[in-house]
Amino acid sequence: MAESNYMRLEFPSRSNNEAFARVVVAVFASQLDPTIEELTDIKTAVSEAVTNAIIHGYENSDGVVVIESKIEGNKIEIKVKDNGKGIEDIKKAMEPFYTSKPELERSGMGFTVMETFMDELEVTSELGKGTSIRMVKIFNSLTNRE
């Protein structure tokens, strides 16, 4: 059984930090010996969550994105937080193809992607205070090897 571990990462809300965040979480998750597919799922979900914080939370203005991640047994929990403008209607924002920025060439599939690639997704938000996205991935490959 894998040991428990955790990490915290904090960085400016700049789009060029999205790839950095994705790689850091993937390296942290690698201690669970994931399959390539599991690792790709995590990287994609983190990428979507961080991009949402930068584009929608801070609207490309200065801010801080925080990622907290912990490993317990065969699962990883990842939280992506911002202190941006918040989401007025979470249920609507999570609808496929919904976007609050139709002028940008975005598909509005960020939450759908996160939901598809992760085993759990929880979004909490408060207007004017920010958003927190909690995602959990269970590593079946680790369970099957034990």
Secondary structure as UniProt FT lines:
FT   STRAND          5..12
FT   HELIX           15..17
FT   HELIX           18..29
FT   HELIX           30..32
FT   HELIX           36..52
FT   HELIX           53..57
FT   TURN            59..60
FT   STRAND          64..72
FT   TURN            73..74
FT   STRAND          75..82
FT   HELIX           90..93
FT   TURN            96..97
FT   TURN            102..103
FT   HELIX           110..117
FT   STRAND          120..126
FT   TURN            127..129
FT   STRAND          130..138
FT   HELIX           140..145
//
